Amino acid sequence: RRGHTPGCAGLNAAPGPGCVADGQFIAQADQPVRAELFGAWEPKVLVSGFRAEAVLDPARSRMDHRIYRSRVGATVVEVDDVGAGAERVVVSMISPDDNYLGKVYPPRPSPFWQAWKTDVIRIERFGFQQAVLDQGPFLFRVYAPGVSNLVMLRIAMDEEMSATSDVSSMIDITTEGGVVSNQGNGWFHITTTVVGSDFIGTEDEYECRVANGRCDDDTVKASCTNQVGAQEICACRRDNGYVPAEGTEDGVECVLEPTHYSRQAVDSYIKITHRDRLDYGWRVAEIGLFSGHDETGCTGGVQYRQNQGCSTQVFPDCTTFTTAATCPSHCVWSGSCAAGPLGSTVEVGSGCYAKVRGTYPAAPDISVDVENMFSASDDAWWSECLNCNPEVVDDTRAGAAYVEVYVAAAAAVQCVEFRQVNGHASRHLSVEMGPVSGSTASGPCGYNQAQHCQPTQVWDFPGLGEGVDFSALGDTFTSSLRMSCGMADTRLYGEILSAPLGGATGSGAKHYGHYAPGGSTPSPSPNPEGSVGDIQGRSVPSACHCQQLCIDRVDEGCRSYAFYQVDSETHCYLQRAAFRGQENAGSVPGWTSGTPGLRLVTAATDPAQDQLRPGEPFSLTLHGTGLPATTSRTRAVASSRQRMKLVAAGGSCTAPGPAGG
């Protein structure tokens, strides 16, 4: 008899003769009381909305009963094996919010665990003459839908609990030989080595899953390692050149070490797209990448990225698969799983990579493959589309064709020689250049990711082929596409981007916005202020690389850059907004300066995005660089002319806006 039975004491009061108080373990009663109870109890399962209780006799009753409270979503328990010598088993279940079993449970065991995922499950086992059998294996199953990795905690019989108790009062059953196995469809198989206790399930908080936990929220800067039931471990990505800011814990706030040029680990893509309509397909005979140009055309050569660099830096997982069926989509199967970008991809020459939007399915005796653009033959690559329209019109005109090549991080591409076939040539091209991998506010980017990385710069080349006799079909003509970033012969001054490193590299430097030439000997700085000339770094190859560094650090305040180059010596300065009133454009040889351009950093709605409702008004705030502001009359006019277009999720920019928008 429990405490509310006539003749027994009330909740948690001392029991009378032949009674066990509500909340009391039966094992805490004297043996004569236990004998009287079990003599009167028949094996059964009692169910109510706030409590379930089962009395099981392995010798007389079935053990496959489902035990649960009569509430929607309540935990379900099935007993599989009560262990040797057991003659009686009592299973009691209540919500963790109730204290009917005599213990008060906190809403969650600690900030590193989620809220409770199961009911409180009390299991008591008795043997011959009602002897308490706490030790020994006991097997049962728990239904906890929506849980991936259930952790079952045990609370000992004599453990005092309160609303402020923490996980130190509880024991993870796996630390004492127990096992929790996910059987699928919400069911978990539990083996515990100790009973005579309360059991309750939870799940790790997975702190790293949201905004990189308490670590620096930029995953390029910091790694977050989840710890089950404990605080996540943060670490600055030293492999990317980041170290802790002075006075901060490792990984919580990370800044770029001033002696390390991290972009040397990231290759670049160069994407060439036609911007005019081509009614007979696009044919490209040759592509050459060059490091410079003069009045005659492109000068100097640039190597394409080598196969080894791809497999070890961008696609480290491509060598771990042994069959074509398991080879990931961003890898290439050729008898073994090798590194390669998404799309129609080929290896060119000694491991050069190119990507195109489909190749024409010509007869075997006609050479139309991508390799032709990188060989000395007279053959050309043919686009898959015959009517190549840069505008997305319908399923047969799904946008422009393109050619994309990848170059090593240290390569400074400033000119592209592009040879096309008459009758199948574009007279209006655009060229994009940017990093092949990186991170954005919405996640990682790259050609093995869902989204391409934003280009560092886009160049437009209309009016190509002037003076060419296009009637000579089959002949080819070459265009020199000259690319440069920033304003040449211009030095913009601004406050150098800085952070309190406090000598993280042993030099006592506090600035990381300056990248000087590589080497162990300090190089004189051309910076007139002379404040950071002793900071060392690997050489930044070009003004475009310097611009990309500024783009990567827009959220840290970079609004302008200045790049200095004389022969092979280079300096890159990342700065805050350039000081006003500077009028030296074109008058400072050796310098190139610029800004990150128009960049969107964050977008936020009020109310929050998950609270937006159709038909209700909301505001949208954009934060970025290059957006017109109201700091002057001229900019105020430009600001008032800004427009924003909303399209359905996943839609292109050419898609119609919502009705009434």
Long-range contacts (C-beta under 8 A, 24 or more apart in sequence): 1-37, 1-40, 11-100, 12-102, 21-102, 22-100, 22-102, 23-99, 23-100, 23-101, 23-102, 23-103, 24-102, 25-122, 25-124, 25-157, 25-196, 26-90, 26-124, 26-126, 27-124, 27-126, 27-132, 27-134, 27-157, 27-196, 28-157, 31-129, 31-130, 34-126, 34-130, 35-129, 35-130, 38-88, 38-126, 38-130, 50-94, 50-95, 50-98, 50-100, 51-92, 51-93, 51-94, 51-98, 51-100, 52-91, 52-92, 52-93, 52-94, 53-90, 53-91, 53-92, 53-93, 54-79, 54-89, 54-90, 54-91, 54-92, 55-88, 55-89, 55-90, 56-82, 56-88, 56-89, 56-90, 56-91, 57-87, 57-88, 58-82, 58-86, 58-87, 58-89, 59-87, 67-91, 67-93, 68-93, 69-93, 69-94, 69-95, 69-119, 71-95, 74-119, 75-118, 75-119, 75-121, 75-142, 75-143, 75-144, 75-201, 76-142, 76-143, 77-121, 77-140, 77-141, 77-142, 77-143, 78-140, 78-141, 79-139, 79-140, 80-139, 80-140, 80-141, 80-189, 81-137, 81-138, 81-139, 82-125, 82-138, 83-125, 83-133, 83-136, 83-137, 83-138, 84-136, 85-127, 85-128, 85-133, 85-136, 86-125, 86-126, 86-127, 86-133, 87-126, 87-127, 87-128, 88-125, 88-126, 88-130, 89-123, 89-124, 89-125, 89-126, 90-122, 90-123, 90-124, 90-126, 91-121, 91-122, 91-123, 92-121, 92-122, 93-119, 93-120, 93-121, 93-122, 94-119, 94-120, 95-119, 95-120, 96-120, 96-200, 101-198, 103-155, 103-159, 103-160, 103-161, 103-198, 104-161, 104-162, 104-163, 104-165, 105-161, 105-163, 105-165, 105-200, 106-162, 106-163, 106-164, 106-165, 106-166, 107-163, 108-202, 109-153, 109-166, 109-167, 109-170, 109-202, 109-229, 110-166, 110-167, 110-229, 111-205, 112-167, 112-204, 112-205, 112-207, 112-227, 112-229, 112-230, 112-231, 113-151, 113-167, 113-202, 113-203, 113-204, 113-205, 113-229, 114-202, 114-203, 114-204, 114-205, 115-202, 116-200, 116-201, 116-202, 117-144, 117-146, 117-147, 117-150, 117-201, 117-202, 117-203, 118-142, 118-144, 118-150, 118-199, 118-200, 118-201, 118-202, 119-200, 120-198, 120-199, 120-200, 121-198, 121-199, 121-200, 122-197, 122-198, 122-199, 123-192, 123-195, 123-196, 123-197, 123-199, 124-195, 124-196, 125-195, 125-196, 132-196, 133-195, 134-194, 134-195, 134-196, 134-197, 135-193, 135-194, 136-193, 137-191, 137-192, 137-193, 138-191, 138-192, 138-193, 138-195, 139-189, 139-190, 139-191, 140-190, 141-183, 141-187, 141-188, 141-189, 141-190, 142-187, 142-188, 142-190, 142-201, 143-186, 143-187, 143-188, 144-186, 144-188, 144-201, 145-185, 145-186, 146-186, 147-186, 147-188, 147-201, 147-203, 148-182, 148-203, 149-182, 149-203, 149-204, 149-228, 150-180, 150-182, 150-188, 150-201, 150-202, 150-203, 151-180, 151-201, 151-202, 151-203, 151-204, 151-228, 151-229, 152-178, 152-180, 152-188, 152-190, 152-192, 152-199, 152-200, 152-201, 153-199, 153-200, 153-201, 153-202, 154-178, 154-192, 154-194, 154-197, 154-198, 154-199, 155-197, 155-198, 155-199, 155-200, 156-197, 157-196, 157-197, 167-229, 170-200, 172-229, 173-199, 204-228, 204-229, 207-231, 207-232, 208-232, 214-252, 215-251, 215-252, 216-242, 216-251, 216-252, 216-253, 216-254, 218-254, 218-439, 218-555, 219-439, 219-444, 220-438, 220-439, 220-552, 221-254, 221-255, 222-251, 222-252, 222-254, 223-251, 224-251, 240-265, 243-501, 243-504, 243-505, 244-504, 245-499, 245-500, 245-501, 246-500, 246-501, 246-502, 246-504, 247-500, 247-502, 255-499, 255-501, 255-512, 255-556, 256-512, 256-553, 257-501, 257-504, 257-505, 257-512, 258-501, 258-505, 258-507, 258-509, 258-511, 258-512, 258-514, 258-515, 258-532, 258-535, 258-536, 258-537, 259-505, 259-507, 259-535, 259-536, 259-537, 260-537, 260-538, 261-515, 261-518, 261-537, 261-538, 261-539, 261-540, 263-409, 263-435, 263-540, 263-545, 263-548, 263-549, 263-552, 264-409, 264-410, 264-538, 265-313, 265-409, 266-409, 266-435, 266-436, 266-437, 266-438, 267-305, 267-309, 267-310, 267-313, 267-314, 267-406, 267-407, 267-408, 267-409, 267-435, 267-436, 267-437, 268-406, 268-407, 268-408, 268-409, 268-411, 268-413, 268-433, 268-434, 268-435, 268-436, 268-456, 269-404, 269-405, 269-406, 269-407, 269-432, 269-433, 269-434, 269-435, 269-436, 269-447, 269-453, 270-404, 270-405, 270-406, 270-407, 270-413, 270-416, 270-431, 270-432, 270-433, 271-402, 271-403, 271-404, 271-431, 271-432, 271-433, 271-455, 272-402, 272-403, 272-404, 272-416, 272-418, 272-429, 272-430, 272-431, 272-481, 273-390, 273-400, 273-401, 273-402, 273-429, 273-430, 273-431, 273-432, 274-388, 274-390, 274-400, 274-401, 274-402, 274-426, 274-428, 274-429, 275-390, 275-400, 275-426, 275-428, 275-429, 275-430, 275-460, 275-462, 276-390, 276-426, 276-427, 276-428, 277-387, 277-388, 277-389, 277-390, 278-383, 278-385, 278-387, 278-388, 278-389, 278-401, 278-424, 278-426, 279-386, 279-387, 280-386, 280-423, 280-424, 281-360, 281-382, 281-383, 281-385, 281-386, 281-388, 281-424, 282-382, 282-383, 282-385, 282-388, 282-401, 282-420, 282-424, 282-425, 282-426, 283-380, 283-381, 283-382, 283-383, 283-420, 283-421, 283-424, 283-425, 284-373, 284-380, 284-381, 284-403, 284-418, 284-419, 284-420, 284-421, 285-372, 285-373, 285-378, 285-379, 285-380, 285-381, 285-419, 285-420, 285-421, 285-476, 286-373, 286-374, 286-417, 286-418, 286-419, 286-476, 286-478, 287-354, 287-373, 287-374, 287-403, 287-405, 287-416, 287-417, 287-418, 287-419, 288-416, 288-417, 289-405, 289-407, 289-411, 289-413, 289-415, 289-416, 290-413, 290-414, 290-415, 290-416, 290-417, 291-411, 291-412, 291-413, 291-414, 291-415, 292-414, 292-415, 293-414, 293-415, 293-480, 293-482, 297-415, 297-417, 297-480, 298-415, 298-416, 298-417, 298-480, 298-482, 299-415, 302-407, 302-411, 302-412, 302-413, 303-407, 303-408, 303-411, 304-348, 304-349, 304-351, 304-352, 304-353, 304-374, 304-405, 304-406, 304-407, 304-408, 305-351, 305-352, 305-353, 305-406, 305-407, 305-408, 306-350, 306-351, 306-352, 306-408, 307-338, 307-339, 307-347, 307-350, 307-351, 307-353, 308-351, 309-408, 310-339, 310-340, 310-351, 310-353, 310-406, 311-338, 311-339, 314-339, 314-436, 314-437, 314-446, 314-448, 315-339, 315-340, 315-448, 330-447, 330-448, 341-406, 341-447, 341-448, 342-447, 342-448, 343-447, 344-370, 346-370, 346-371, 348-373, 348-374, 349-374, 349-375, 352-405, 353-405, 353-406, 354-403, 354-404, 354-405, 354-406, 355-403, 355-404, 355-405, 355-406, 355-447, 356-381, 356-383, 356-401, 356-402, 356-403, 356-404, 357-383, 357-384, 357-385, 357-400, 357-401, 357-402, 358-383, 358-384, 358-385, 358-401, 359-383, 359-384, 360-384, 360-386, 373-403, 380-421, 380-424, 380-476, 382-424, 391-654, 392-652, 392-654, 404-447, 406-436, 409-541, 410-541, 411-541, 412-541, 412-542, 412-544, 412-545, 413-483, 413-542, 414-482, 414-483, 414-484, 414-542, 414-544, 415-480, 415-481, 415-482, 415-483, 416-480, 416-481, 416-483, 417-478, 417-479, 417-480, 417-481, 418-478, 418-479, 418-481, 419-476, 419-477, 419-478, 419-479, 420-476, 420-477, 420-479, 421-474, 421-475, 421-476, 422-468, 422-469, 422-470, 422-471, 422-472, 422-473, 422-474, 422-475, 422-476, 422-477, 423-470, 423-473, 423-474, 425-464, 425-465, 425-470, 425-477, 426-464, 427-462, 427-463, 427-464, 427-465, 428-460, 428-461, 428-462, 428-463, 428-464, 429-461, 429-464, 429-479, 429-481, 430-458, 430-459, 430-460, 430-461, 431-458, 431-459, 431-461, 431-481, 431-483, 432-457, 432-458, 432-459, 433-457, 433-483, 433-544, 434-548, 435-548, 438-552, 441-601, 441-602, 454-551, 454-599, 456-485, 456-544, 456-547, 456-548, 456-551, 457-483, 457-485, 457-544, 457-547, 457-597, 459-483, 483-544, 484-543, 484-544, 484-592, 485-542, 485-543, 485-544, 485-546, 485-547, 485-592, 485-594, 486-543, 486-546, 486-547, 486-561, 486-563, 486-592, 486-593, 486-594, 487-585, 487-586, 487-592, 487-593, 487-594, 488-586, 488-592, 489-585, 489-586, 489-587, 489-588, 489-589, 489-590, 489-591, 489-592, 490-584, 490-585, 490-586, 490-587, 490-588, 490-591, 490-592, 490-593, 491-562, 491-584, 491-588, 491-591, 491-593, 492-560, 492-561, 492-562, 492-575, 492-578, 492-579, 492-582, 492-593, 492-594, 493-562, 493-575, 493-578, 493-579, 493-582, 494-559, 494-560, 494-562, 494-575, 494-576, 494-577, 494-578, 494-579, 495-575, 495-576, 496-531, 496-532, 496-573, 496-574, 496-575, 496-576, 497-553, 497-556, 497-557, 497-558, 497-574, 497-575, 497-576, 499-556, 507-534, 507-535, 507-536, 509-534, 509-535, 511-535, 513-558, 513-573, 513-574, 513-575, 514-571, 514-572, 514-573, 514-574, 515-539, 515-540, 515-546, 515-549, 515-570, 515-571, 515-572, 516-571, 517-568, 517-569, 517-570, 517-571, 523-569, 525-571, 526-564, 526-571, 526-590, 527-571, 527-573, 539-568, 539-569, 539-570, 540-570, 540-571, 540-572, 541-570, 542-570, 543-592, 543-594, 545-572, 546-572, 546-573, 546-574, 546-592, 547-594, 547-596, 549-574, 550-574, 550-595, 550-596, 551-596, 551-597, 551-599, 554-596, 554-599, 554-601, 554-624, 554-625, 555-601, 558-596, 559-595, 559-596, 559-625, 560-593, 560-594, 560-595, 561-593, 561-594, 561-595, 562-591, 562-592, 562-593, 563-591, 563-592, 563-593, 564-590, 564-591, 564-592, 565-590, 565-592, 566-590, 595-625, 595-626, 596-625, 596-626, 597-625, 597-626, 598-624, 598-625, 598-626, 598-627, 599-624, 599-625, 599-626, 600-624, 601-625, 620-644
